[in-house]
Amino acid sequence: MDRQGEIDRVRLWFTRFADHYEAGGAASYARIARELAADDDMVGLVATLPEGNKRQPNLLLGAVRFLDGPVDDWAGFKAWVVEHWEPVRKVVLERMTQTNEVRRCAALLPVLATLEGPLGLVEVGSSAGLCLYPDRYAYSYDGADPIGDSPLVLECATSGGVPVPDRVVEVAWRAGVDLNPLDVADEQDVRWLECLIWPGTNEAARRERLRAAAALVAAAGPPPIVAGDLMEVVADLVSRVPAGVTPVVFHGAVLTYLSPARRERFAALMGELPGHWVSYEGWPVLPAVAGARPPVATDLTIAVDGRVVAWAGEHGQSLTWA
């Protein structure tokens, strides 16, 4: 791609994310992303990063927060980034966007409960593996008494007749794959996850859930997370699931980082593996899935083996049965 094409792509990406940030209640991020898209100097700076996900707005903003830079207003953000560009660039190149939103387990639990257990979970894009422990959290649906016994209660609003289970699922085996696995026992890795949480009204609650989940997973013993490409690792992990245990490959907001061609190859691979495939993604990511578009524009689509079963808030805050 020529230089002008790269510049235009950066502008478009930040403009689209500005809309997304606004919808997600991150007003300061929305302002910064929109101003950056219109600023020739900053667009040019971002375009010096490797093409692809290293130019993603979430990654840049997370890197600035990781270095204790300002993300409250555009003028302060721009001045600070220009002055500290080399350390910002270093963090961007070393880190990845790896949001580990544990509340998604609340949206996944009723789905997982429909599958014959015990389950062997294989999470693609597992980050620190917090979502590999749906059996270690408690759940409250629509304000009802919690299901499960845990100091961390994940709340979720439901509609459409969600088959809320009366107990947490039984997980007999678990593992994950990530290009850059994070360690819940590493303070800097957990801090990086905190820096990926968008500022706004939901920030404090999300940070509290993240810290609580990280403490639980660290105490339980972090699951094995293999460093590698999902296409090259997932089949091997599925083959390791013990006999008598149902393999379940799942992922949340991960395939958006793959090219359309790789998404198609991944979907084809899922059709070849034993067990089940649970996807929790934005509807355009898997266009072959019929009826994937959610009634609420900001929701993600949950499908089992390529069939839509529900739509959920991107952070697991709501679940609508299809």
Secondary structure, DSSP 8 states (H G I E B T S, - for coil): --HHHHHHHHHHHHHHHHHHHHHTT-HHHHHHHHHHHT-HHHHHHHTTS-SSGGG-HHHHHHHHHHTT---S-HHHHHHHHHHTHHHHHHHHHH-------TTHHHHHHHHHTTS-SSEEEEEET-TT-GGG-GGGSEEEETT---BS--S-EEEEEEES-----SS---EEEEEEEESS---TT-HHHHHHHHHTS-SSTTHHHHHHHHHHHHHHHHHH----EEES-HHHHHHHHHHTS-TTSEEEEEEES-GGGS-HHHHHHHHHHHHHSSSEEEEEE-GGG-TTSTT-S-SSTT-EEEEETTEEEEEE-TTSSEEEE-
